[in-house]
Amino acid sequence: MFERQIVIVGGGISGLSAAYHLLKIAERKSIRLKVTLVERESWWGGKILTVTEGGFTVEGGPDNFVTVKPWALELCSELGLTERLLPTNPKARRVFILWRGKLHLLPHGFLTFSPDLKGLLETSLLSWQSKLRVALGVILPKPNWDEDVSVGKFLRYYLGTEMTERVIAPLMAGVYGGDIEQLSARMTLPTLWQIAKLHRNIAWASLVRTIRRKLSGQIQNQQTQSFFMTLKGGLSELVETLLANLKEANLLQKRSVVALMPDGETGKVAIRLDDGGEFLADVVILSTPAWAAADLLRPIDGTLADELYTIPHNHAITVSLAFERSQVQHPLNGSGFLVAPDEQDENLLLACTWTSSKYPPRAPQGKVLLRAFVNEWVDLSDDELVEEIVNALRPLLGIIGEPQKAWVFRWERAMPQYTVGHHRRIARISERMRHWRRIFLAGNYLTGIGIPDCIRAGKEAAEKALRVLG
Ligand SMILES: Cc1cc2nc3c(=O)[nH]c(=O)nc-3n(C[C@H](O)[C@H](O)[C@H](O)COP(=O)(O)OP(=O)(O)OC[C@H]3O[C@@H](n4cnc5c(N)ncnc54)[C@H](O)[C@@H]3O)c2cc1C
């Protein structure tokens, strides 16, 4: 049988997953396949970027993945990485919220959307009126939501303003780097959205669901299997292991795809690289950010390109800081803190992970590693930014002196925003893609922003690509 050529554009986790699954399925089905993976940057993994220096393991982008979505764990297991998985330190699972200049404990279970009545009653984050408001949701009429509504509007209705703004807004900002008044409830809170369809009061219905899951042992399983996991060598270990499994692929780094053009007669897709290289692909998988896919598709389909290009993306900056343990007076007895929105006017902090508490092997004994998320795309040098962040953290964590080392990572247009109506936009994109039978999309802007969803998106694109080849 003759060899088929598949080109994947973008070597982030979506593209690497697509390449891995293509080769795996091809081998199983004895399909002769040539897979070419093209990556613009000088490293593989896209937003996944681990730096090791002076005994510290520093993540520039993601630092872990959730385990409730199975695709990352499954891939780690297939790649023989199970022994390399690193769960969250069980002693450091508490999360705090910075509100009115103080760190308040996030009510137990809220991080995983498995709320706990005791945690709700005890929290110092909410007034009694607000706690009552959450409970009183039971007598509110069941609203007839349109197809979609913002997270802010949706949750304020059921849980009141304090709970929405002090607890949910920082959690959502931590995941999406986005604003609850813009984010889609349907896409970003799918479980609560489903619960709201059936019940009057989502708080009570969630509590009942939590109790049922506790009784059936599901939550206990979750607690023994940390909600978040990473790898001992950092998430780049996943990237390196995937690459080691792609020996059969043609891996092109520091090369960009600059044009693609389907051939009307053969159906194949002509691909041009920035160095003048050309390919004739049977199938192309675009695993770039949405706006980069839009640039490539514009010459052949302006409507599709507009849909992709107008998905809003927020920038992200992380600042990691290394200290001696003696320089930080706070016990760092948790995973870190998120910042309530009204506090963010005061400083540049969006969140701070106490990395060496959450994942102790990330720092040498006697040292502390912190990682701050910056809440805006600031026009400051790295040194100025580090100074601002240290000054914001100093009174909160009792920091003495200056960090021994700092790492700044800036990610432009990195976080796709699933704004209200995103599901309709994705439906329009899918409809439009039916015209291009040999081009597939995979990426964090479709149906899930996190690493597990990107792995799933890459796998699904690989399966569809092979189906087209017959
Ligand atoms: C700071 C930060 C923290 C995060 N934290 C977490 C977390 O803790 N857990 C989690 O699950 N997720 C997290 N995320 C989200 C997650 O990391 C990303 O959504 C995911 O890694 C995106 O993977 P991707 O392969 O779809 O895209 P990318 O990683 O963006 O990869 C796309 C690749 O395409 C390449 N490219 C673009 N155009 C071209 C072209 N024309 N030719 C060739 N190559 C091209 C780019 O160079 C890039 O490498 C975080 C993201 C950021 C930015």
The ligand as a Tripos MOL2 file, in Angstrom:
@<TRIPOS>MOLECULE
LIG
   53    58     1     0     0
SMALL
NO_CHARGES

@<TRIPOS>ATOM
      1 C1          0.4460   30.5460   32.1370 C.3       1 LIG1
      2 C2         -0.4500   29.3860   31.8130 C.ar      1 LIG1
      3 C3         -0.7960   28.4900   32.8220 C.ar      1 LIG1
      4 C4         -1.6220   27.4020   32.5230 C.ar      1 LIG1
      5 N1         -1.8870   26.5070   33.5120 N.ar      1 LIG1
      6 C5         -2.5280   25.3530   33.2060 C.ar      1 LIG1
      7 C6         -2.5810   24.2970   34.1450 C.ar      1 LIG1
      8 O1         -2.0370   24.3820   35.2510 O.2       1 LIG1
      9 N2         -3.2210   23.1560   33.7730 N.ar      1 LIG1
     10 C7         -3.7710   22.9950   32.5370 C.ar      1 LIG1
     11 O2         -4.3330   21.9240   32.2600 O.2       1 LIG1
     12 N3         -3.6970   23.9730   31.5980 N.ar      1 LIG1
     13 C8         -3.0850   25.1380   31.9060 C.ar      1 LIG1
     14 N4         -2.9480   26.1100   30.9570 N.ar      1 LIG1
     15 C9         -3.5650   25.9070   29.6310 C.3       1 LIG1
     16 C10        -2.7610   24.9280   28.7630 C.3       1 LIG1
     17 O3         -1.4020   25.0160   29.0750 O.3       1 LIG1
     18 C11        -2.9200   25.2550   27.2610 C.3       1 LIG1
     19 O4         -4.2790   25.4540   26.9460 O.3       1 LIG1
     20 C12        -2.3560   24.1390   26.3990 C.3       1 LIG1
     21 O5         -1.0210   23.8380   26.7680 O.3       1 LIG1
     22 C13        -2.4490   24.5380   24.9350 C.3       1 LIG1
     23 O6         -1.8930   23.5260   24.1240 O.3       1 LIG1
     24 P1         -2.0170   23.5750   22.5300 P.3       1 LIG1
     25 O7         -1.1370   22.5450   21.9780 O.co2     1 LIG1
     26 O8         -3.4620   23.5500   22.1360 O.co2     1 LIG1
     27 O9         -1.5180   25.0290   22.1210 O.3       1 LIG1
     28 P2         -0.0250   25.6750   22.2630 P.3       1 LIG1
     29 O10         0.6500   25.1650   23.4590 O.co2     1 LIG1
     30 O11        -0.2800   27.1160   22.1220 O.co2     1 LIG1
     31 O12         0.7120   25.0940   20.9760 O.3       1 LIG1
     32 C14         0.4810   25.5890   19.6870 C.3       1 LIG1
     33 C15         1.8030   25.6100   18.9540 C.3       1 LIG1
     34 O13         1.5850   26.0120   17.5860 O.3       1 LIG1
     35 C16         2.7540   26.6760   17.1540 C.3       1 LIG1
     36 N5          2.4250   27.4310   15.9350 N.ar      1 LIG1
     37 C17         1.5370   28.4440   15.7860 C.ar      1 LIG1
     38 N6          1.4540   28.8180   14.4870 N.ar      1 LIG1
     39 C18         2.3160   28.0190   13.7990 C.ar      1 LIG1
     40 C19         2.6590   27.9140   12.4100 C.ar      1 LIG1
     41 N7          2.0980   28.7070   11.4800 N.pl3     1 LIG1
     42 N8          3.5880   26.9910   12.0420 N.ar      1 LIG1
     43 C20         4.1530   26.1640   12.9960 C.ar      1 LIG1
     44 N9          3.8420   26.2260   14.3070 N.ar      1 LIG1
     45 C21         2.9260   27.1290   14.7160 C.ar      1 LIG1
     46 C22         3.1160   27.5540   18.3560 C.3       1 LIG1
     47 O14         4.4630   27.9550   18.3110 O.3       1 LIG1
     48 C23         2.7850   26.6170   19.5270 C.3       1 LIG1
     49 O15         3.9310   25.9360   19.9970 O.3       1 LIG1
     50 C24        -2.1310   27.2140   31.2070 C.ar      1 LIG1
     51 C25        -1.7820   28.1220   30.2000 C.ar      1 LIG1
     52 C26        -0.9420   29.1920   30.4840 C.ar      1 LIG1
     53 C27        -0.5480   30.1410   29.3820 C.3       1 LIG1
@<TRIPOS>BOND
     1     1     2 1
     2     2     3 ar
     3     2    52 ar
     4     3     4 ar
     5     4     5 ar
     6     4    50 ar
     7     5     6 ar
     8     6     7 ar
     9     6    13 1
    10     7     8 2
    11     7     9 ar
    12     9    10 ar
    13    10    11 2
    14    10    12 ar
    15    12    13 ar
    16    13    14 ar
    17    14    15 1
    18    14    50 ar
    19    15    16 1
    20    16    17 1
    21    16    18 1
    22    18    19 1
    23    18    20 1
    24    20    21 1
    25    20    22 1
    26    22    23 1
    27    23    24 1
    28    24    25 2
    29    24    26 1
    30    24    27 1
    31    27    28 1
    32    28    29 2
    33    28    30 1
    34    28    31 1
    35    31    32 1
    36    32    33 1
    37    33    34 1
    38    33    48 1
    39    34    35 1
    40    35    36 1
    41    35    46 1
    42    36    37 ar
    43    36    45 ar
    44    37    38 ar
    45    38    39 ar
    46    39    40 ar
    47    39    45 ar
    48    40    41 1
    49    40    42 ar
    50    42    43 ar
    51    43    44 ar
    52    44    45 ar
    53    46    47 1
    54    46    48 1
    55    48    49 1
    56    50    51 ar
    57    51    52 ar
    58    52    53 1
@<TRIPOS>SUBSTRUCTURE
     1 LIG1         1 GROUP 0 **** ****
